[in-house]
Amino acid sequence: MTLSTETPVVISQALTVADLGNEAVVLDPASGMYFGLNEVAARILALAHSSTTVGEIVGQLYEEFDVDHAQLTADVSAFVCDLEKRGMIRVG
């Protein structure tokens, strides 16, 4: 799946997220699985709560972290695609 910067990202309302400071744990009730998220992944999920786009997520993370913009865009897109495959977010 190819995402553009205008692709909307909406988190599933069924997810249960526990904030652990800079990290988070997510329960996916559909699969019954828990997922541990590092600081950046937790921030992506937090930003997705506001029904944002891939470009807005990348822009916000770029302001918060010292990272290469192209690499950040690729990493965010890959993570969002992975979450979408698991049914944890909706895109498009």
Number of C-alpha atoms within 10 A of each C-alpha: 8 7 19 12 14 12 16 17 24 20 21 16 9 13 15 13 17 13 13 13 8 12 15 20 16 18 17 18 12 11 9 7 9 13 11 15 18 13 13 16 18 22 19 19 23 16 21 22 15 11 14 17 21 23 19 17 22 22 15 13 20 15 9 11 10 9 11 9 13 9 10 18 21 13 14 20 22 15 15 23 19 14 17 18 12 13 17 22 21 18 18 10
